[in-house]
Amino acid sequence: MTRSVTMIPLWRFLILGPMSSKDFNFSKTISLLLLIFTLTACSCTAKTSHKEQPAAIGELNEVNPLTTTSIGEYMVYAVPLPEVVASPSMEFSGLAWHDGDLVLLPQYPHGIMGNRDGVIYAIPAGEVENIIADPEAEAVVYAIEFDDDGLRKTLAGFEGFESLVFFGDTVFLTIETHGGSPMKAFLVKGGVETKDGKIESITLFSNQIVELSVQNSNRNASYEAITTDGEYLYAFYEQYGYEQNPNPYVVKLDQDLNVIAEIPFDPVNYRLTDAGQIDRDGYFGMINYFFPGDEHLQVSSDPISVRYGLPESHLQSDIVERLLRFKVEPDHITLVDEAPVYLRLPDDGEARNWEGFAEIPGLGFFVVTDSFPNTMLGLIKIR
């Protein structure tokens, strides 16, 4: 396999979708963030050049992508977390923005036994600025009361929440269960209460839930990601490789949980574990992850690796940690023909199970692991 490539366009994380400022408000922080990133050296191992200066708010989607002379990889800055949040029992499974606050979703907000008060956590918008300026400073978080309206008890084989997305003061979450043959998946709607600019509580509506058809018979496979274009919801299964899923599709729904369509999706090997916001041009990113211990996901050849080659740390490992870019078309969701953004693998050879993903418009993105190899909030600076 050829491991080197020439001039490859690198993915631009410039997501500022068609939300209202209430739903996705960065107007208070974007100027400072752009200044910080301008002064911060890119951690990419390949040299990059900007075709244009950073755009003003509302123009981010028109900025040309970066270019690179060889496929690069980006350093992950591990953001220190308070002890209560850093506990492996959190098993974080998703990230999402609400009015500039970064919300971290644990798989089991009521604890794995389901016997404690429900709580999830968020990082306030102002603290996001501080993290970007100094990723080594411990993050400040606040707790959000979480009421699942009894779903953890009434859904047979409940295995927790896998992803979330906000529409202002409405929230949608995907749920995984082993109550099928072997799996079942659901999408549930909930309400958000805010106070003093922060989320005070989230309450799910057990009577506003829809089952999502699973796409293969693998155990522990479900709908790991959900995103929105500002009007519709898009729910993503986690296994879209041809060998695991010969007919991959994305479920498109309206905000009343009516299924609009099952949209064909370009095949991608390994796991897709979370999605970013869809921008006004239909583009969005997803985490693509492979743990070598998942033998049922191993493949003889990976078309993306063959086409673009592999960066330094991935040449020495079977682990895959990368971000891919997709586009929503009228009757298809396509994999964009651009080189992936690879995350530099740690020197100790540990795979990091990235389960959550959220873009910082025009600047980079956050990722979060579940509990493997530990709880980790990562910051990746693209600019």
C-alpha positions as CSV (number, residue, x, y, z in Angstrom):
1,M,0.0,0.0,0.0
2,T,1.3,3.4,-0.9
3,R,1.6,5.5,2.3
4,S,2.4,8.9,0.8
5,V,0.2,11.4,-1.0
6,T,0.7,14.7,-2.6
7,M,-1.3,18.0,-2.1
8,I,-4.5,16.9,-0.3
9,P,-7.2,19.4,0.7
10,L,-7.7,19.2,4.5
11,W,-11.2,19.3,6.0
12,R,-12.4,22.6,7.2
13,F,-14.3,22.6,10.5
14,L,-16.3,25.8,9.8
15,I,-19.7,24.8,11.0
16,L,-22.2,27.6,11.7
17,G,-25.4,26.0,10.7
18,P,-28.8,27.6,10.1
19,M,-29.7,27.8,13.8
20,S,-31.0,30.9,15.4
21,S,-28.5,32.7,17.7
22,K,-30.5,31.3,20.7
23,D,-29.8,27.7,19.5
24,F,-26.2,28.1,18.6
25,N,-25.0,31.4,19.9
26,F,-21.3,32.1,19.6
27,S,-21.6,35.8,19.0
28,K,-20.4,36.6,22.5
29,T,-17.3,34.4,22.1
30,I,-16.2,34.1,18.5
31,S,-14.1,37.3,18.3
32,L,-12.0,36.2,21.2
33,L,-11.7,32.7,20.0
34,L,-10.5,33.7,16.6
35,L,-7.9,35.9,18.2
36,I,-6.7,33.1,20.4
37,F,-6.4,30.7,17.6
38,T,-4.6,33.2,15.4
39,L,-1.9,33.5,18.1
40,T,-1.8,29.8,18.8
41,A,0.5,27.6,16.6
42,C,-1.2,24.7,14.8
43,S,-0.3,21.4,16.3
44,C,-0.5,19.6,12.9
45,T,2.6,17.6,12.0
46,A,2.3,18.7,8.4
47,K,2.8,22.4,7.3
48,T,-0.4,24.2,6.4
49,S,-1.2,27.5,4.7
50,H,-4.4,29.6,4.8
51,K,-5.9,30.7,1.5
52,E,-7.9,33.4,3.2
53,Q,-8.0,35.3,6.5
54,P,-10.7,34.1,9.0
55,A,-14.1,35.2,8.0
56,A,-16.6,37.3,10.0
57,I,-19.6,35.7,11.7
58,G,-22.1,34.5,9.1
59,E,-19.3,34.0,6.5
60,L,-17.5,31.0,8.0
61,N,-18.9,28.6,5.5
62,E,-17.4,30.5,2.6
63,V,-13.8,30.3,3.9
64,N,-11.6,28.1,1.7
65,P,-10.2,24.9,3.3
66,L,-6.6,24.6,4.5
67,T,-4.1,22.9,2.3
68,T,-1.4,20.5,3.3
69,T,1.6,19.1,1.5
70,S,1.2,15.6,3.1
71,I,-1.5,14.0,5.2
72,G,-1.2,15.4,8.7
73,E,-2.4,14.5,12.2
74,Y,-3.4,16.8,15.0
75,M,-2.4,16.7,18.7
76,V,-5.2,16.1,21.2
77,Y,-5.0,18.4,24.2
78,A,-6.3,16.6,27.3
79,V,-8.5,19.1,29.2
80,P,-8.3,18.5,33.0
81,L,-11.7,17.8,34.5
82,P,-13.1,18.0,38.0
83,E,-13.0,14.7,39.9
84,V,-16.7,14.1,39.8
85,V,-16.8,14.5,36.0
86,A,-13.5,12.6,35.4
87,S,-14.9,9.5,37.0
88,P,-14.9,6.4,34.7
89,S,-18.5,5.9,35.8
90,M,-19.6,8.8,33.7
91,E,-19.1,6.8,30.5
92,F,-19.7,9.9,28.3
93,S,-21.4,9.1,25.1
94,G,-22.1,12.5,23.4
95,L,-21.4,16.2,23.2
96,A,-23.7,19.0,22.0
97,W,-23.9,22.8,22.1
98,H,-26.7,24.7,23.8
99,D,-26.5,28.5,23.5
100,G,-22.7,28.4,23.7
101,D,-22.5,25.9,26.6
102,L,-20.9,22.6,25.9
103,V,-23.1,19.8,27.2
104,L,-21.5,16.4,28.1
105,L,-23.9,13.4,28.0
106,P,-23.2,10.4,30.3
107,Q,-24.5,7.1,29.0
108,Y,-26.2,6.5,32.3
109,P,-27.2,9.9,33.9
110,H,-28.9,8.0,36.8
111,G,-25.9,5.7,37.3
112,I,-25.4,2.3,35.7
113,M,-27.7,0.8,38.3
114,G,-30.3,3.5,37.6
115,N,-30.7,4.2,41.3
116,R,-29.4,7.7,41.8
117,D,-30.6,11.2,41.0
118,G,-30.2,12.0,37.3
119,V,-27.5,14.5,36.4
120,I,-25.5,15.5,33.3
121,Y,-22.9,18.3,33.0
122,A,-22.1,21.3,30.9
123,I,-19.2,23.7,30.5
124,P,-20.4,27.3,30.3
125,A,-19.6,29.4,27.2
126,G,-17.2,31.7,29.0
127,E,-15.2,28.7,30.3
128,V,-15.0,27.3,26.8
129,E,-12.9,30.4,26.0
130,N,-10.6,29.8,28.9
131,I,-10.1,26.1,27.9
132,I,-9.1,27.2,24.3
133,A,-6.7,29.8,25.7
134,D,-5.2,27.3,28.2
135,P,-6.1,23.6,27.7
136,E,-4.0,22.7,30.8
137,A,-6.3,24.6,33.2
138,E,-9.0,22.5,34.9
139,A,-12.4,23.0,33.3
140,V,-15.2,24.5,35.3
141,V,-18.5,22.6,34.9
142,Y,-22.0,22.9,36.3
143,A,-24.6,20.2,36.9
144,I,-27.9,19.8,35.1
145,E,-30.9,17.9,36.7
146,F,-31.9,15.1,34.4
147,D,-35.2,13.2,34.5
148,D,-35.7,10.4,32.0
149,D,-39.4,10.0,32.9
150,G,-38.8,6.4,33.9
151,L,-37.4,5.2,30.5
152,R,-34.4,3.5,32.2
153,K,-37.0,1.2,33.9
154,T,-39.6,0.8,31.2
155,L,-37.5,0.1,28.1
156,A,-36.5,-3.6,28.1
157,G,-32.7,-4.0,28.1
158,F,-32.0,-0.4,28.6
159,E,-28.3,0.4,27.8
160,G,-28.2,4.1,28.1
161,F,-28.2,7.3,26.0
162,E,-25.9,7.5,23.0
163,S,-26.2,11.1,21.6
164,L,-28.1,14.3,21.9
165,V,-29.0,17.5,20.0
166,F,-30.8,20.7,21.0
167,F,-33.4,22.8,19.2
168,G,-33.5,25.8,21.6
169,D,-35.4,24.6,24.6
170,T,-36.1,21.2,23.1
171,V,-33.7,18.2,23.2
172,F,-33.6,14.9,21.4
173,L,-31.6,11.8,22.5
174,T,-30.9,8.4,21.1
175,I,-31.3,5.3,23.3
176,E,-29.7,1.9,23.0
177,T,-31.2,-1.3,24.4
178,H,-30.7,-5.0,24.0
179,G,-34.4,-5.6,24.0
180,G,-34.5,-6.8,20.4
181,S,-32.9,-9.6,18.4
182,P,-30.5,-8.6,19.8
183,M,-30.8,-4.8,19.8
184,K,-33.4,-2.1,19.7
185,A,-32.9,1.7,19.3
186,F,-35.1,4.7,20.1
187,L,-35.2,8.5,19.7
188,V,-36.9,10.5,22.5
189,K,-37.9,14.1,22.8
190,G,-37.5,16.2,25.9
191,G,-37.8,19.7,27.3
192,V,-35.1,22.1,28.6
193,E,-35.5,24.6,31.5
194,T,-32.9,27.4,31.7
195,K,-32.1,29.9,34.4
196,D,-29.6,32.8,34.4
197,G,-28.3,31.7,31.0
198,K,-27.6,28.1,32.0
199,I,-29.5,24.9,31.7
200,E,-31.2,24.1,35.0
201,S,-32.9,20.8,34.1
202,I,-33.8,18.4,31.2
203,T,-37.0,16.3,31.3
204,L,-37.7,13.6,28.8
205,F,-41.2,12.8,27.6
206,S,-41.7,9.1,27.7
207,N,-44.8,9.4,25.5
208,Q,-42.8,11.1,22.7
209,I,-40.5,8.4,21.6
210,V,-40.0,6.5,18.3
211,E,-38.2,3.2,17.6
212,L,-35.4,3.4,15.0
213,S,-34.9,0.2,12.9
214,V,-31.5,-1.4,13.6
215,Q,-29.5,-2.1,10.4
216,N,-27.7,-5.4,11.3
217,S,-27.7,-8.2,13.9
218,N,-24.5,-7.2,15.7
219,R,-24.6,-7.0,19.4
220,N,-23.9,-3.6,20.9
221,A,-24.7,-1.7,17.7
222,S,-27.2,1.1,17.7
223,Y,-27.7,4.8,16.7
224,E,-24.7,6.5,18.1
225,A,-25.1,9.9,16.6
226,I,-27.7,12.5,15.9
227,T,-27.6,15.9,14.3
228,T,-29.8,18.6,12.7
229,D,-29.8,21.0,9.8
230,G,-32.0,23.4,11.9
231,E,-35.2,21.9,10.6
232,Y,-34.9,18.1,10.5
233,L,-33.2,15.4,12.6
234,Y,-30.7,12.9,11.2
235,A,-30.0,9.7,13.2
236,F,-26.9,7.7,12.3
237,Y,-26.2,4.0,12.9
238,E,-22.7,3.3,14.1
239,Q,-21.8,0.5,11.6
240,Y,-21.8,1.5,8.0
241,G,-19.1,-0.7,6.5
242,Y,-20.2,-3.0,3.6
243,E,-19.1,-6.1,5.5
244,Q,-21.3,-5.2,8.5
245,N,-24.1,-3.3,6.8
246,P,-24.7,-3.8,3.0
247,N,-27.5,-1.3,2.9
248,P,-26.5,1.7,5.1
249,Y,-28.9,4.5,5.6
250,V,-29.6,7.5,7.9
251,V,-33.1,8.1,9.4
252,K,-34.4,11.6,8.7
253,L,-37.2,12.8,11.1
254,D,-39.1,15.9,11.8
255,Q,-39.3,17.5,15.2
256,D,-42.6,15.6,16.0
257,L,-40.6,12.3,15.5
258,N,-42.2,11.4,12.2
259,V,-39.9,9.5,10.0
260,I,-39.5,11.4,6.7
261,A,-37.1,9.1,4.9
262,E,-34.3,6.6,5.2
263,I,-31.6,8.2,3.2
264,P,-28.8,6.1,1.7
265,F,-25.4,6.7,3.2
266,D,-21.9,6.1,1.7
267,P,-20.3,3.1,3.2
268,V,-17.5,3.7,5.8
269,N,-15.5,1.1,7.7
270,Y,-15.3,0.8,11.5
271,R,-17.5,2.8,13.8
272,L,-19.1,6.3,13.5
273,T,-19.7,7.5,17.0
274,D,-20.9,11.1,16.9
275,A,-21.8,13.9,14.5
276,G,-21.3,17.6,14.3
277,Q,-23.8,20.3,13.3
278,I,-24.9,20.4,9.7
279,D,-23.9,23.7,8.2
280,R,-25.9,25.8,5.8
281,D,-24.3,24.1,2.8
282,G,-25.2,20.6,4.1
283,Y,-21.7,19.7,5.4
284,F,-20.9,18.0,8.7
285,G,-18.3,15.9,10.4
286,M,-18.3,12.6,12.2
287,I,-15.9,10.6,14.4
288,N,-14.6,7.4,12.7
289,Y,-13.0,5.1,15.2
290,F,-11.5,1.6,15.3
291,F,-10.3,-0.4,18.2
292,P,-8.3,-3.4,17.1
293,G,-10.0,-5.6,19.7
294,D,-13.3,-5.3,17.7
295,E,-12.5,-8.2,15.5
296,H,-16.0,-8.2,13.9
297,L,-15.1,-4.7,12.4
298,Q,-11.7,-5.7,11.0
299,V,-11.4,-5.4,7.2
300,S,-8.9,-6.6,4.6
301,S,-8.6,-3.1,3.1
302,D,-9.9,0.4,3.9
303,P,-10.6,2.6,0.8
304,I,-10.0,5.8,2.7
305,S,-6.6,4.7,3.9
306,V,-5.7,3.5,0.4
307,R,-6.8,6.7,-1.2
308,Y,-5.1,9.2,1.1
309,G,-2.4,7.3,2.9
310,L,-1.8,7.4,6.6
311,P,0.0,9.8,8.9
312,E,3.0,9.0,11.0
313,S,1.4,7.5,14.2
314,H,-1.2,5.6,12.3
315,L,1.5,3.9,10.2
316,Q,2.7,2.2,13.4
317,S,-0.7,1.1,14.6
318,D,-4.0,-0.7,13.7
319,I,-6.0,1.9,15.7
320,V,-8.0,4.4,13.7
321,E,-8.9,7.8,15.1
322,R,-10.0,10.3,12.5
323,L,-12.7,12.8,11.5
324,L,-14.5,12.4,8.2
325,R,-16.7,15.0,6.4
326,F,-20.0,14.3,4.8
327,K,-22.6,16.3,2.8
328,V,-26.4,16.0,2.9
329,E,-27.8,15.7,-0.6
330,P,-31.5,15.6,-1.5
331,D,-31.5,11.8,-1.8
332,H,-28.1,10.7,-0.4
333,I,-25.6,11.5,2.2
334,T,-22.1,11.4,0.6
335,L,-18.6,11.1,2.0
336,V,-16.8,14.2,0.9
337,D,-13.7,13.5,-1.3
338,E,-11.2,15.2,1.1
339,A,-8.4,13.8,3.3
340,P,-9.6,12.9,6.8
341,V,-8.4,14.8,9.9
342,Y,-6.3,12.3,11.8
343,L,-5.7,12.5,15.5
344,R,-2.1,11.8,16.6
345,L,-2.2,8.5,18.5
346,P,-0.6,8.4,22.0
347,D,2.9,7.0,22.4
348,D,1.7,4.3,24.8
349,G,-0.4,2.6,22.1
350,E,-3.7,3.0,23.9
351,A,-6.8,3.4,21.8
352,R,-9.2,6.2,22.9
353,N,-12.8,5.4,22.5
354,W,-14.1,8.8,21.3
355,E,-17.8,8.9,21.8
356,G,-18.6,12.6,21.6
357,F,-17.8,15.3,19.1
358,A,-18.6,19.0,18.8
359,E,-17.1,21.6,16.5
360,I,-15.9,25.0,17.5
361,P,-16.9,27.0,14.4
362,G,-13.9,27.9,12.3
363,L,-11.4,26.9,15.0
364,G,-11.4,23.2,15.9
365,F,-13.4,20.8,17.9
366,F,-13.9,18.9,21.2
367,V,-14.0,15.2,21.6
368,V,-14.8,13.0,24.7
369,T,-14.2,9.4,25.5
370,D,-16.4,7.1,27.4
371,S,-14.3,5.3,30.0
372,F,-11.6,3.7,27.7
373,P,-8.8,4.0,28.5
374,N,-10.1,6.7,30.9
375,T,-12.5,9.7,30.9
376,M,-10.9,12.3,28.6
377,L,-12.1,15.6,27.2
378,G,-9.9,16.4,24.2
379,L,-9.4,19.7,22.4
380,I,-8.1,19.7,18.8
381,K,-7.0,23.0,17.3
382,I,-7.3,23.1,13.5
383,R,-6.5,26.8,13.2
